[in-house]
Amino acid sequence: MDEQDSRASGRAVLSLDIGGTKLAVGVVTSDGAVHGLVVEPTRRWDGPDTVIRRLFDLGHRAVAVAGLGRPIDAVGISCGGPLDSATGVLISPPHLPGWIDVPLGELTRQEFGVPAYLENDATAAALGEHRFGAARGLSTMIYLTISTGVGGGAVIDGRLHRGAAGNGGELGHLMVRPGGRTCSCGRRGCLEAYVSGTNIAERAAERLRDGATSSLRAADAHTADAAPLTAADVAAAARAGDGFAREIWAETTDVLGQAVTDLVNVFEPELVVLGGGVTRAGAMLLDPVAEAVARDAMPPAAKAARVVLAGLGDVVCVVGAGVVALDALEDEHA
């Protein structure tokens, strides 16, 4: 065990990750391992009270399934912002409509009887990847999560960047197409409005409704039992050779490649890590983005930076929230 891992030796924390699509909960130990992982759909339309009750029930189940034979020391929570990590309040996350000024930290402390720490999900994921994932041991790295929305985080000179108010790293709201598609944040033309899983599917559905020809049309049919179109559907059709899906996918990777190139020029990181559900497309997403960076980033940044997929996979935010709690406990007892 190296010095970083030993900072919170012997501790175990509950990690709660609140996404727009799914809730993921597990117990994280000081080696970065996840125990008792449980995942369920968020069903965000149920509203904060119902979703939080379900989240807490999942937390109790995860502790029981983990079977560590000891109580948890704290709870780490990852969720999209804006939020106030100091007070544990969710201010108004766009991916959770109606969640306004929710005191999630205090509610969690009351439920589990231990300290609770709230962090932006992508910021937590960046910390998790830096501590236990693809960027372990590196000095400077950028993390982008491409899922229901798009978030980001950065470790600069070995330190997590949080910003003056704790919400720094909103890389999903870089302006990539001024005056373009409306983003969940209210602006037009943000990165999220083009490359998030939600918006990949929406762009495809819009063009299908306008008459585009594709094997995806059946998935977008307006019938009672039709499954909604997803980014995974678009990726699968593109992989199978569907020309329309390939156009949507090429636009996605082009916009993402430009944005990552800009980030490489600004931060000159050693590594850019891509995570989130859309990255399950694998090389079909990663390769064109990496090629764009190699081709367009300014030297010597282009030569120094590598673009990779998250080493922690689908549990990156769970691990990240755990690291946030473990570090907070260690800092309080230092």
C-alpha positions in Angstrom: 0.0 0.0 0.0 1.5 3.4 -1.1 1.3 6.6 0.8 -1.8 7.9 -1.0 -3.7 4.7 -0.2 -2.7 4.6 3.4 -4.2 8.1 4.2 -7.5 6.6 5.3 -6.3 3.1 6.2 -8.9 0.9 7.8 -11.9 3.1 7.0 -15.0 2.2 5.2 -17.5 4.7 3.8 -20.9 4.5 2.1 -20.9 6.1 -1.4 -24.1 7.5 -3.0 -24.0 8.5 -6.6 -27.1 10.3 -7.9 -27.3 10.4 -11.7 -30.0 11.6 -14.0 -30.5 8.0 -15.2 -29.4 5.8 -12.3 -28.6 5.6 -8.6 -25.4 3.7 -7.8 -24.5 2.9 -4.2 -21.7 0.9 -2.6 -19.3 0.7 0.3 -15.8 2.0 -0.5 -12.8 0.9 1.6 -9.4 2.6 1.8 -8.0 0.5 -1.0 -10.6 1.9 -3.5 -12.6 -1.3 -3.6 -16.4 -1.2 -3.9 -18.4 -3.6 -1.8 -22.1 -4.4 -2.0 -22.8 -2.3 -5.1 -26.4 -1.8 -6.0 -27.8 0.1 -9.0 -31.4 1.2 -9.8 -33.0 3.7 -12.2 -33.3 7.2 -10.7 -36.8 7.8 -11.9 -36.2 11.5 -11.3 -39.8 12.4 -12.2 -40.8 10.9 -8.8 -39.4 14.0 -7.2 -36.7 14.6 -4.5 -38.5 13.2 -1.5 -39.3 9.8 -3.2 -35.9 9.5 -4.9 -34.0 10.3 -1.7 -36.0 7.8 0.3 -35.1 5.2 -2.3 -31.5 6.3 -2.3 -31.2 5.8 1.4 -32.9 2.4 1.2 -30.3 1.4 -1.3 -27.6 2.7 1.0 -28.8 0.5 3.9 -29.0 -2.5 1.5 -25.4 -1.9 0.2 -24.1 -1.8 3.8 -25.9 -5.1 4.5 -24.7 -6.7 1.3 -21.1 -5.5 1.8 -21.0 -7.6 5.0 -17.9 -5.8 6.4 -18.9 -6.6 10.0 -18.4 -3.0 11.1 -20.2 0.3 10.9 -19.5 2.8 8.2 -17.4 5.9 9.1 -19.0 8.4 6.8 -21.1 8.9 3.7 -19.8 10.4 0.4 -22.3 11.7 -2.1 -21.7 12.6 -5.7 -24.2 14.5 -7.7 -24.2 17.0 -10.6 -24.2 20.6 -9.6 -24.6 23.4 -9.0 -24.3 22.5 -5.3 -22.7 23.8 -2.2 -20.3 21.2 -0.9 -19.6 23.1 2.3 -23.2 23.1 3.4 -24.2 19.9 1.6 -27.0 21.6 -0.3 -28.0 20.7 -3.9 -28.8 24.1 -5.4 -30.5 23.3 -8.7 -29.0 20.4 -10.7 -30.3 20.6 -14.3 -30.5 16.8 -14.6 -32.8 16.7 -11.5 -35.6 19.1 -12.3 -37.4 20.4 -9.1 -34.5 19.7 -6.8 -34.1 23.2 -5.5 -32.0 23.9 -2.3 -32.2 20.3 -1.1 -30.2 19.9 2.1 -29.0 16.4 1.1 -25.9 16.4 3.4 -27.9 17.0 6.5 -30.6 14.6 5.5 -28.0 11.9 4.9 -26.3 12.6 8.2 -29.6 12.2 10.0 -30.4 9.0 8.2 -27.1 7.2 8.7 -25.8 8.9 11.9 -22.3 9.7 10.5 -20.7 12.7 8.8 -21.8 13.2 5.1 -19.9 14.9 2.4 -21.4 16.2 -0.9 -19.3 16.7 -4.0 -19.9 17.4 -7.7 -20.1 14.0 -9.4 -17.5 14.8 -12.1 -15.2 16.4 -9.6 -15.4 13.3 -7.4 -14.8 11.1 -10.4 -11.7 13.0 -11.3 -10.4 12.5 -7.8 -11.3 8.8 -8.0 -9.5 8.3 -11.3 -6.5 10.2 -10.0 -6.3 8.1 -6.8 -7.2 4.7 -8.0 -7.8 4.8 -11.8 -6.2 5.6 -15.1 -4.5 8.8 -13.8 -3.0 7.2 -10.7 0.2 9.0 -9.7 0.0 11.7 -12.4 0.4 15.4 -11.6 -2.1 17.0 -14.0 -5.2 15.3 -15.5 -8.6 16.3 -16.9 -11.7 14.1 -16.5 -14.9 14.3 -18.6 -18.0 12.3 -17.8 -20.3 11.9 -20.8 -23.6 10.5 -19.6 -27.1 11.9 -19.2 -25.2 15.3 -19.1 -21.6 16.2 -19.4 -19.4 17.1 -16.5 -15.8 17.5 -15.8 -13.1 17.8 -13.2 -9.4 18.5 -13.1 -6.4 17.7 -10.9 -3.7 20.4 -11.3 -0.2 19.8 -9.9 -1.6 17.0 -7.8 -4.4 19.0 -6.3 -8.1 18.7 -7.1 -9.5 21.9 -8.6 -12.8 23.0 -7.0 -12.9 26.7 -7.8 -13.7 29.6 -5.6 -17.3 28.5 -4.8 -16.7 24.8 -5.1 -18.3 24.3 -8.5 -15.3 24.6 -10.8 -14.8 22.2 -13.6 -18.2 22.6 -15.4 -16.5 21.5 -18.6 -19.8 20.3 -20.1 -20.8 23.9 -20.5 -17.9 25.0 -22.7 -19.3 26.9 -25.7 -18.8 24.8 -28.9 -21.5 26.1 -31.2 -22.5 29.7 -30.4 -26.2 30.1 -30.8 -26.7 26.4 -31.3 -28.8 23.9 -29.4 -30.3 24.8 -26.1 -28.5 23.3 -23.1 -30.0 22.2 -19.8 -28.1 25.2 -18.3 -30.2 27.6 -20.4 -27.4 28.7 -22.8 -27.2 27.7 -26.4 -24.4 25.8 -27.9 -22.7 24.1 -24.9 -20.8 20.9 -25.3 -23.4 19.0 -23.3 -26.1 20.0 -25.8 -24.3 17.9 -28.5 -22.4 15.0 -26.9 -24.4 13.9 -23.8 -26.3 10.7 -24.1 -29.5 12.6 -23.9 -28.6 15.0 -26.7 -27.1 12.4 -29.0 -30.5 10.6 -28.9 -32.4 13.9 -29.2 -30.4 15.0 -32.2 -31.1 11.7 -33.9 -34.8 11.7 -33.0 -35.3 15.3 -34.3 -33.8 14.4 -37.7 -35.8 11.2 -37.9 -39.0 13.2 -37.3 -37.8 15.5 -40.2 -37.7 12.5 -42.5 -34.2 11.1 -42.3 -33.9 7.5 -43.5 -32.4 5.1 -41.0 -32.8 1.7 -39.4 -33.4 3.7 -36.2 -36.8 4.9 -37.3 -38.6 2.1 -35.6 -37.0 2.9 -32.2 -38.4 6.5 -32.5 -41.9 5.4 -33.5 -44.6 7.2 -31.5 -46.4 4.2 -30.3 -47.4 3.3 -26.8 -44.9 0.4 -26.5 -42.0 2.0 -28.4 -38.8 2.3 -26.4 -37.3 5.8 -26.5 -34.3 6.2 -28.7 -31.0 6.2 -26.8 -27.4 7.1 -27.5 -26.6 3.4 -27.3 -29.0 2.7 -30.1 -27.3 5.4 -32.2 -23.9 3.9 -31.5 -25.0 0.4 -32.3 -26.6 1.5 -35.6 -23.4 3.4 -36.5 -21.3 0.4 -35.8 -23.6 -1.7 -38.0 -23.1 0.6 -40.9 -26.3 2.8 -40.8 -25.3 5.9 -42.7 -27.6 8.3 -40.8 -26.4 7.0 -37.4 -22.8 7.4 -38.6 -23.5 11.0 -39.4 -24.8 11.6 -35.9 -21.9 9.8 -34.3 -19.3 11.7 -36.5 -20.8 15.0 -35.4 -20.6 13.9 -31.8 -17.0 12.8 -31.9 -16.0 15.9 -33.9 -17.5 18.3 -31.4 -16.1 16.3 -28.5 -12.7 16.2 -30.2 -12.6 20.0 -30.6 -13.6 20.5 -27.0 -10.9 18.1 -25.6 -8.3 19.7 -27.9 -9.2 23.1 -26.3 -8.9 21.7 -22.8 -5.5 20.2 -23.7 -4.3 23.6 -25.0 -5.5 25.3 -21.8 -4.3 22.8 -19.2 -1.6 20.8 -20.9 -2.5 17.7 -18.9 -0.6 14.4 -19.0 -3.9 12.6 -19.4 -7.5 13.2 -20.4 -9.8 10.6 -19.1 -13.3 10.0 -20.6 -15.9 8.3 -18.5 -19.7 7.9 -18.3 -22.3 5.8 -20.1 -21.6 7.1 -23.6 -18.0 5.8 -23.4 -19.3 2.2 -23.5 -19.0 2.8 -27.2 -15.3 2.2 -26.6 -12.9 2.8 -29.5 -15.6 4.2 -31.7 -15.7 7.2 -29.4 -12.2 7.3 -28.1 -10.2 6.9 -31.3 -11.6 9.9 -33.2 -11.3 12.1 -30.1 -7.7 11.1 -29.5 -6.9 11.6 -33.2 -8.3 15.1 -33.1 -6.1 16.0 -30.1 -3.0 14.6 -31.8 -3.8 16.5 -35.0 -5.0 19.8 -33.6 -3.6 20.5 -30.2 -0.7 22.9 -30.0 2.7 21.4 -29.5 4.1 20.4 -27.1 0.8 19.7 -25.5 -0.4 17.4 -28.3 2.7 15.2 -27.8 2.4 15.1 -24.0 -1.3 14.5 -23.6 -3.0 11.1 -23.9 -6.7 10.4 -24.1 -8.0 7.3 -22.4 -11.2 5.7 -21.1 -11.8 5.7 -17.3 -10.0 3.0 -15.5 -12.8 2.6 -12.9 -15.5 2.1 -15.5 -19.1 2.4 -14.3 -18.2 2.8 -10.6 -16.0 5.8 -11.1 -18.4 8.2 -9.3 -19.0 5.7 -6.5 -15.3 5.4 -5.9 -14.9 9.2 -6.3 -17.5 9.9 -3.6 -15.8 7.4 -1.4 -12.4 9.1 -1.8 -14.0 12.5 -1.0 -15.4 11.1 2.3 -12.2 9.2 3.2 -10.1 12.3 2.6 -12.4 14.5 4.6 -12.3 12.1 7.5 -8.5 12.0 7.3 -8.3 15.8 7.2 -10.5 16.2 10.2 -8.4 13.8 12.2 -5.0 15.2 11.0 
